[in-house]
Structure formats: C-alpha cells, structure tokens
Amino acid sequence: MTQDELAVMDGGKCIFMLRGVRPFLSEKYDLTKHPNYRYTADADPKNVFDMERYMKKQRAVVKPTDSFEVYEIDVTE
C-alpha cells in the first residue's frame, strides 16, 4: 500500500501483522461482540480498575522471620 492508500483506508479495516506471516488487510474485530465484553470498563464504568484504591487496601506485611540488609550511603561529595 502507498502512503496515500493508508491515509484514506477504511476505518473498519486494519493492517494485521503476525509474527511469521506477511502483513495483510483485515476487518477490525467488534469488541462489543466478545463474550467477556461485559466485564470491561467500556461496557460498565463500575469495572474500572482504580490502582490508588487498590494500593490503599494492600498492607505491607512484614513477618518476624523476614530478613533485611541495611546499607549506609555516604552522599557528602
């Protein structure tokens, strides 16, 4: 395809590149037809993963048997 052909390529098509196969023109997959689409944030905003909220719920658990190495760094230069 030339650059001009790429510029006016139909929005419902894509160039599919798969390892070991030459690139080819393909129809885009409609994600709304996937069986698990209902679990995505696009289908329902309550499915959005909030990293900050997740990290606040996670507690750092230090066991008495855990060992640590302490390093002293001299930063006076």
C-alpha positions as a printed NumPy array, in Angstrom:
array([[  0.   ,   0.   ,   0.   ],
       [  1.154,   3.505,  -0.689],
       [  1.048,   6.318,   1.863],
       [ -1.954,   7.779,   0.034],
       [ -3.836,   4.487,   0.301],
       [ -3.058,   4.273,   4.013],
       [ -4.298,   7.825,   4.569],
       [ -7.728,   7.027,   3.112],
       [ -8.017,   3.448,   4.404],
       [-11.48 ,   2.474,   5.615],
       [-11.87 ,   2.834,   9.41 ],
       [-13.315,  -0.671,   9.641],
       [-10.128,  -2.234,   8.292],
       [ -6.661,  -2.694,   9.739],
       [ -3.266,  -3.985,   8.701],
       [ -2.694,  -7.137,  10.713],
       [  0.913,  -8.049,  11.499],
       [  1.526, -11.507,  12.907],
       [  4.962, -12.998,  13.504],
       [  5.963, -15.322,  10.689],
       [  3.245, -14.064,   8.322],
       [  3.354, -11.19 ,   5.872],
       [  1.142,  -8.21 ,   6.928],
       [ -2.358,  -8.385,   5.483],
       [ -5.512,  -6.283,   5.361],
       [ -8.232,  -7.455,   7.743],
       [-11.599,  -6.396,   9.127],
       [-11.439,  -4.914,  12.634],
       [-12.951,  -7.066,  15.381],
       [-16.008,  -5.582,  17.091],
       [-15.117,  -5.776,  20.796],
       [-18.756,  -5.439,  21.83 ],
       [-19.37 ,  -8.898,  20.353],
       [-16.777, -10.582,  22.614],
       [-18.353, -12.851,  25.274],
       [-16.426, -11.114,  28.099],
       [-17.103,  -7.56 ,  26.923],
       [-19.488,  -7.031,  29.846],
       [-16.501,  -7.2  ,  32.225],
       [-14.704,  -4.243,  30.617],
       [-14.815,  -0.624,  31.726],
       [-16.218,   0.315,  28.32 ],
       [-19.316,  -1.776,  28.996],
       [-19.799,  -0.658,  32.605],
       [-17.887,   2.161,  34.363],
       [-18.005,   0.25 ,  37.671],
       [-15.459,  -2.161,  36.145],
       [-12.73 ,   0.496,  36.034],
       [ -9.617,  -0.619,  37.923],
       [ -8.516,   2.082,  40.37 ],
       [ -4.847,   1.491,  41.166],
       [ -4.727,   4.041,  44.003],
       [ -7.703,   2.459,  45.769],
       [ -6.19 ,  -0.999,  45.313],
       [ -2.831,   0.078,  46.75 ],
       [ -4.503,   1.695,  49.779],
       [ -6.215,  -1.613,  50.583],
       [ -2.961,  -3.568,  50.35 ],
       [ -0.97 ,  -3.651,  53.54 ],
       [  2.744,  -4.299,  53.659],
       [  3.099,  -7.391,  55.796],
       [  6.458,  -7.844,  57.47 ],
       [  6.916, -11.148,  59.255],
       [  9.234, -11.555,  62.242],
       [ 11.24 , -14.068,  60.224],
       [ 11.884, -11.658,  57.32 ],
       [ 15.486, -10.541,  56.997],
       [ 16.747,  -7.263,  55.592],
       [ 20.072,  -5.853,  54.513],
       [ 20.828,  -2.305,  55.618],
       [ 23.172,  -0.173,  53.529],
       [ 24.76 ,   3.096,  54.561],
       [ 25.408,   5.545,  51.754],
       [ 27.794,   8.467,  52.008],
       [ 26.359,  11.343,  49.974],
       [ 28.784,  14.057,  51.061],
       [ 30.706,  14.995,  47.947]])
